[in-house]
């Protein structure tokens, strides 16, 4: 951890269709190093990640794309 600094990343998952999608996408994001919190709103796909390490949008996009989700930053 870098001096208790938290990193945030906000984006939209554009093709969520059910609560299972929210669960799968959240669990997938939590696999990224340092992720401490993930919130996903099924109504509009708004997603917020908090991490104690820098988060790279390309890493998030690749992981979610592998699960069949589209991401907009």
Chimera marker file (.cmm) of the C-alpha trace (Angstrom):
<marker_set name="trace">
<marker id="1" x="0.000" y="0.000" z="0.000" r="1" g="1" b="0" radius="0.5"/>
<marker id="2" x="1.305" y="3.455" z="-0.881" r="1" g="1" b="0" radius="0.5"/>
<marker id="3" x="0.889" y="5.560" z="2.297" r="1" g="1" b="0" radius="0.5"/>
<marker id="4" x="-2.814" y="4.687" z="2.641" r="1" g="1" b="0" radius="0.5"/>
<marker id="5" x="-3.596" y="6.277" z="-0.721" r="1" g="1" b="0" radius="0.5"/>
<marker id="6" x="-6.790" y="4.985" z="-2.298" r="1" g="1" b="0" radius="0.5"/>
<marker id="7" x="-7.304" y="4.857" z="-6.031" r="1" g="1" b="0" radius="0.5"/>
<marker id="8" x="-10.722" y="5.176" z="-7.672" r="1" g="1" b="0" radius="0.5"/>
<marker id="9" x="-11.973" y="4.261" z="-11.119" r="1" g="1" b="0" radius="0.5"/>
<marker id="10" x="-15.470" y="4.957" z="-12.445" r="1" g="1" b="0" radius="0.5"/>
<marker id="11" x="-16.910" y="3.534" z="-15.663" r="1" g="1" b="0" radius="0.5"/>
<marker id="12" x="-20.020" y="1.953" z="-17.145" r="1" g="1" b="0" radius="0.5"/>
<marker id="13" x="-20.694" y="-1.678" z="-17.950" r="1" g="1" b="0" radius="0.5"/>
<marker id="14" x="-23.086" y="-1.288" z="-20.861" r="1" g="1" b="0" radius="0.5"/>
<marker id="15" x="-24.693" y="-4.710" z="-21.170" r="1" g="1" b="0" radius="0.5"/>
<marker id="16" x="-25.779" y="-5.821" z="-17.697" r="1" g="1" b="0" radius="0.5"/>
<marker id="17" x="-29.065" y="-7.704" z="-17.874" r="1" g="1" b="0" radius="0.5"/>
<marker id="18" x="-29.559" y="-9.277" z="-14.432" r="1" g="1" b="0" radius="0.5"/>
<marker id="19" x="-28.302" y="-9.604" z="-10.875" r="1" g="1" b="0" radius="0.5"/>
<marker id="20" x="-26.112" y="-12.526" z="-11.937" r="1" g="1" b="0" radius="0.5"/>
<marker id="21" x="-24.314" y="-10.142" z="-14.328" r="1" g="1" b="0" radius="0.5"/>
<marker id="22" x="-23.670" y="-7.774" z="-11.429" r="1" g="1" b="0" radius="0.5"/>
<marker id="23" x="-22.301" y="-10.623" z="-9.319" r="1" g="1" b="0" radius="0.5"/>
<marker id="24" x="-20.050" y="-12.009" z="-12.068" r="1" g="1" b="0" radius="0.5"/>
<marker id="25" x="-18.705" y="-8.591" z="-13.059" r="1" g="1" b="0" radius="0.5"/>
<marker id="26" x="-18.049" y="-7.649" z="-9.421" r="1" g="1" b="0" radius="0.5"/>
<marker id="27" x="-16.280" y="-10.927" z="-8.692" r="1" g="1" b="0" radius="0.5"/>
<marker id="28" x="-14.199" y="-10.525" z="-11.850" r="1" g="1" b="0" radius="0.5"/>
<marker id="29" x="-13.114" y="-7.001" z="-10.914" r="1" g="1" b="0" radius="0.5"/>
<marker id="30" x="-12.190" y="-8.131" z="-7.389" r="1" g="1" b="0" radius="0.5"/>
<marker id="31" x="-9.517" y="-10.366" z="-8.957" r="1" g="1" b="0" radius="0.5"/>
<marker id="32" x="-7.454" y="-7.268" z="-9.793" r="1" g="1" b="0" radius="0.5"/>
<marker id="33" x="-4.569" y="-6.657" z="-7.370" r="1" g="1" b="0" radius="0.5"/>
<marker id="34" x="-5.362" y="-4.228" z="-4.576" r="1" g="1" b="0" radius="0.5"/>
<marker id="35" x="-9.115" y="-3.912" z="-5.184" r="1" g="1" b="0" radius="0.5"/>
<marker id="36" x="-10.837" y="-3.184" z="-1.877" r="1" g="1" b="0" radius="0.5"/>
<marker id="37" x="-14.374" y="-2.305" z="-2.976" r="1" g="1" b="0" radius="0.5"/>
<marker id="38" x="-16.576" y="-2.686" z="-6.064" r="1" g="1" b="0" radius="0.5"/>
<marker id="39" x="-20.059" y="-1.271" z="-6.588" r="1" g="1" b="0" radius="0.5"/>
<marker id="40" x="-22.108" y="-1.986" z="-9.702" r="1" g="1" b="0" radius="0.5"/>
<marker id="41" x="-25.539" y="-0.436" z="-10.336" r="1" g="1" b="0" radius="0.5"/>
<marker id="42" x="-27.653" y="-2.752" z="-12.491" r="1" g="1" b="0" radius="0.5"/>
<marker id="43" x="-30.015" y="0.079" z="-13.476" r="1" g="1" b="0" radius="0.5"/>
<marker id="44" x="-27.422" y="2.069" z="-15.401" r="1" g="1" b="0" radius="0.5"/>
<marker id="45" x="-24.230" y="-0.023" z="-15.289" r="1" g="1" b="0" radius="0.5"/>
<marker id="46" x="-22.397" y="2.624" z="-13.254" r="1" g="1" b="0" radius="0.5"/>
<marker id="47" x="-19.387" y="0.938" z="-11.684" r="1" g="1" b="0" radius="0.5"/>
<marker id="48" x="-17.004" y="2.238" z="-9.054" r="1" g="1" b="0" radius="0.5"/>
<marker id="49" x="-13.779" y="0.541" z="-7.989" r="1" g="1" b="0" radius="0.5"/>
<marker id="50" x="-11.626" y="1.458" z="-5.013" r="1" g="1" b="0" radius="0.5"/>
<marker id="51" x="-8.148" y="0.060" z="-4.720" r="1" g="1" b="0" radius="0.5"/>
<marker id="52" x="-5.001" y="0.506" z="-2.680" r="1" g="1" b="0" radius="0.5"/>
<marker id="53" x="-2.971" y="0.093" z="-5.901" r="1" g="1" b="0" radius="0.5"/>
<marker id="54" x="-3.267" y="1.969" z="-9.214" r="1" g="1" b="0" radius="0.5"/>
<marker id="55" x="-6.014" y="0.552" z="-11.425" r="1" g="1" b="0" radius="0.5"/>
<marker id="56" x="-5.448" y="0.438" z="-15.173" r="1" g="1" b="0" radius="0.5"/>
<marker id="57" x="-8.588" y="0.790" z="-17.271" r="1" g="1" b="0" radius="0.5"/>
<marker id="58" x="-7.163" y="-1.559" z="-19.906" r="1" g="1" b="0" radius="0.5"/>
<marker id="59" x="-6.867" y="-4.342" z="-17.304" r="1" g="1" b="0" radius="0.5"/>
<marker id="60" x="-10.476" y="-3.837" z="-16.221" r="1" g="1" b="0" radius="0.5"/>
<marker id="61" x="-11.684" y="-3.759" z="-19.805" r="1" g="1" b="0" radius="0.5"/>
<marker id="62" x="-9.812" y="-6.936" z="-20.755" r="1" g="1" b="0" radius="0.5"/>
<marker id="63" x="-11.085" y="-8.931" z="-17.758" r="1" g="1" b="0" radius="0.5"/>
<marker id="64" x="-14.698" y="-7.886" z="-18.292" r="1" g="1" b="0" radius="0.5"/>
<marker id="65" x="-14.509" y="-8.417" z="-22.055" r="1" g="1" b="0" radius="0.5"/>
<marker id="66" x="-13.383" y="-12.007" z="-21.399" r="1" g="1" b="0" radius="0.5"/>
<marker id="67" x="-16.643" y="-12.458" z="-19.444" r="1" g="1" b="0" radius="0.5"/>
<marker id="68" x="-18.720" y="-10.939" z="-22.265" r="1" g="1" b="0" radius="0.5"/>
<marker id="69" x="-19.254" y="-7.435" z="-20.857" r="1" g="1" b="0" radius="0.5"/>
<marker id="70" x="-18.713" y="-4.142" z="-22.644" r="1" g="1" b="0" radius="0.5"/>
<marker id="71" x="-17.104" y="-1.223" z="-20.791" r="1" g="1" b="0" radius="0.5"/>
<marker id="72" x="-17.224" y="2.525" z="-21.414" r="1" g="1" b="0" radius="0.5"/>
<marker id="73" x="-14.794" y="4.865" z="-19.629" r="1" g="1" b="0" radius="0.5"/>
<link id1="1" id2="2" r="1" g="1" b="0" radius="0.2"/>
<link id1="2" id2="3" r="1" g="1" b="0" radius="0.2"/>
<link id1="3" id2="4" r="1" g="1" b="0" radius="0.2"/>
<link id1="4" id2="5" r="1" g="1" b="0" radius="0.2"/>
<link id1="5" id2="6" r="1" g="1" b="0" radius="0.2"/>
<link id1="6" id2="7" r="1" g="1" b="0" radius="0.2"/>
<link id1="7" id2="8" r="1" g="1" b="0" radius="0.2"/>
<link id1="8" id2="9" r="1" g="1" b="0" radius="0.2"/>
<link id1="9" id2="10" r="1" g="1" b="0" radius="0.2"/>
<link id1="10" id2="11" r="1" g="1" b="0" radius="0.2"/>
<link id1="11" id2="12" r="1" g="1" b="0" radius="0.2"/>
<link id1="12" id2="13" r="1" g="1" b="0" radius="0.2"/>
<link id1="13" id2="14" r="1" g="1" b="0" radius="0.2"/>
<link id1="14" id2="15" r="1" g="1" b="0" radius="0.2"/>
<link id1="15" id2="16" r="1" g="1" b="0" radius="0.2"/>
<link id1="16" id2="17" r="1" g="1" b="0" radius="0.2"/>
<link id1="17" id2="18" r="1" g="1" b="0" radius="0.2"/>
<link id1="18" id2="19" r="1" g="1" b="0" radius="0.2"/>
<link id1="19" id2="20" r="1" g="1" b="0" radius="0.2"/>
<link id1="20" id2="21" r="1" g="1" b="0" radius="0.2"/>
<link id1="21" id2="22" r="1" g="1" b="0" radius="0.2"/>
<link id1="22" id2="23" r="1" g="1" b="0" radius="0.2"/>
<link id1="23" id2="24" r="1" g="1" b="0" radius="0.2"/>
<link id1="24" id2="25" r="1" g="1" b="0" radius="0.2"/>
<link id1="25" id2="26" r="1" g="1" b="0" radius="0.2"/>
<link id1="26" id2="27" r="1" g="1" b="0" radius="0.2"/>
<link id1="27" id2="28" r="1" g="1" b="0" radius="0.2"/>
<link id1="28" id2="29" r="1" g="1" b="0" radius="0.2"/>
<link id1="29" id2="30" r="1" g="1" b="0" radius="0.2"/>
<link id1="30" id2="31" r="1" g="1" b="0" radius="0.2"/>
<link id1="31" id2="32" r="1" g="1" b="0" radius="0.2"/>
<link id1="32" id2="33" r="1" g="1" b="0" radius="0.2"/>
<link id1="33" id2="34" r="1" g="1" b="0" radius="0.2"/>
<link id1="34" id2="35" r="1" g="1" b="0" radius="0.2"/>
<link id1="35" id2="36" r="1" g="1" b="0" radius="0.2"/>
<link id1="36" id2="37" r="1" g="1" b="0" radius="0.2"/>
<link id1="37" id2="38" r="1" g="1" b="0" radius="0.2"/>
<link id1="38" id2="39" r="1" g="1" b="0" radius="0.2"/>
<link id1="39" id2="40" r="1" g="1" b="0" radius="0.2"/>
<link id1="40" id2="41" r="1" g="1" b="0" radius="0.2"/>
<link id1="41" id2="42" r="1" g="1" b="0" radius="0.2"/>
<link id1="42" id2="43" r="1" g="1" b="0" radius="0.2"/>
<link id1="43" id2="44" r="1" g="1" b="0" radius="0.2"/>
<link id1="44" id2="45" r="1" g="1" b="0" radius="0.2"/>
<link id1="45" id2="46" r="1" g="1" b="0" radius="0.2"/>
<link id1="46" id2="47" r="1" g="1" b="0" radius="0.2"/>
<link id1="47" id2="48" r="1" g="1" b="0" radius="0.2"/>
<link id1="48" id2="49" r="1" g="1" b="0" radius="0.2"/>
<link id1="49" id2="50" r="1" g="1" b="0" radius="0.2"/>
<link id1="50" id2="51" r="1" g="1" b="0" radius="0.2"/>
<link id1="51" id2="52" r="1" g="1" b="0" radius="0.2"/>
<link id1="52" id2="53" r="1" g="1" b="0" radius="0.2"/>
<link id1="53" id2="54" r="1" g="1" b="0" radius="0.2"/>
<link id1="54" id2="55" r="1" g="1" b="0" radius="0.2"/>
<link id1="55" id2="56" r="1" g="1" b="0" radius="0.2"/>
<link id1="56" id2="57" r="1" g="1" b="0" radius="0.2"/>
<link id1="57" id2="58" r="1" g="1" b="0" radius="0.2"/>
<link id1="58" id2="59" r="1" g="1" b="0" radius="0.2"/>
<link id1="59" id2="60" r="1" g="1" b="0" radius="0.2"/>
<link id1="60" id2="61" r="1" g="1" b="0" radius="0.2"/>
<link id1="61" id2="62" r="1" g="1" b="0" radius="0.2"/>
<link id1="62" id2="63" r="1" g="1" b="0" radius="0.2"/>
<link id1="63" id2="64" r="1" g="1" b="0" radius="0.2"/>
<link id1="64" id2="65" r="1" g="1" b="0" radius="0.2"/>
<link id1="65" id2="66" r="1" g="1" b="0" radius="0.2"/>
<link id1="66" id2="67" r="1" g="1" b="0" radius="0.2"/>
<link id1="67" id2="68" r="1" g="1" b="0" radius="0.2"/>
<link id1="68" id2="69" r="1" g="1" b="0" radius="0.2"/>
<link id1="69" id2="70" r="1" g="1" b="0" radius="0.2"/>
<link id1="70" id2="71" r="1" g="1" b="0" radius="0.2"/>
<link id1="71" id2="72" r="1" g="1" b="0" radius="0.2"/>
<link id1="72" id2="73" r="1" g="1" b="0" radius="0.2"/>
</marker_set>
